[in-house]
Amino acid sequence: MRQIGSYIVAASIIFLTGCVEENPPVASRLAHYTPFDLKTRPQFSRYQEVVGSYLRREALGGDSQACVIGMTRGSRDTDMVWVIWRGGNRLIQWFSGEDNLELSSRNLSLTDDVVPTDADIGTSTYLESRAWVNELERLCKQHGRCVSATAA
């Protein structure tokens, strides 16, 4: 009887370990950031004008939309603003003091500069992972601002 009890315990342990994920999800690099309203930051309060101007110059005819989101860790020196323009295949970090998004040092292609996993980033300081971009887009849909423009 004692052997049967040991067998049941061993089988239960094997069964339970089979249910545990081998690769738990990696914490988002955005986990410590919270969205902020662009209108509350003077350096980003003109988002309609700055992003709209960029879209009018860069869009190849027709209407275009971009999502703009501000993220912070709490203090103003941790603020970051991202512009996600799916129609133009761009992900642009808008830095404080910039009025021309074309000149941003973080003007990424959503196809060329976004890699499948964090591991694929390697030592690059430029690439972003698909999971990170997906999380940023999700947050932008929930908390960001939509800017629409018609090409000139």
Stockholm file with secondary structure:
# STOCKHOLM 1.0

chainA/1-152         MRQIGSYIVAASIIFLTGCVEENPPVASRLAHYTPFDLKTRPQFSRYQEVVGSYLRREALGGDSQACVIGMTRGSRDTDMVWVIWRGGNRLIQWFSGEDNLELSSRNLSLTDDVVPTDADIGTSTYLESRAWVNELERLCKQHGRCVSATAA
#=GR chainA/1-152 SS CHHHHHHHHHHHHHHHHHHSCSSCCCCCTTTTCEEECGGGSTTTTTHHHHHHHHHHHHSCSSEEEEEEEEEESSSGGGCEEEEEEGGGTEEEEECTTCCCGGGCSCEEETTTSEESSSGGGTTCSSCEEHHHHHHHHHHHHHHCEEEEEECC
#=GC SS_cons         CHHHHHHHHHHHHHHHHHHSCSSCCCCCTTTTCEEECGGGSTTTTTHHHHHHHHHHHHSCSSEEEEEEEEEESSSGGGCEEEEEEGGGTEEEEECTTCCCGGGCSCEEETTTSEESSSGGGTTCSSCEEHHHHHHHHHHHHHHCEEEEEECC
//
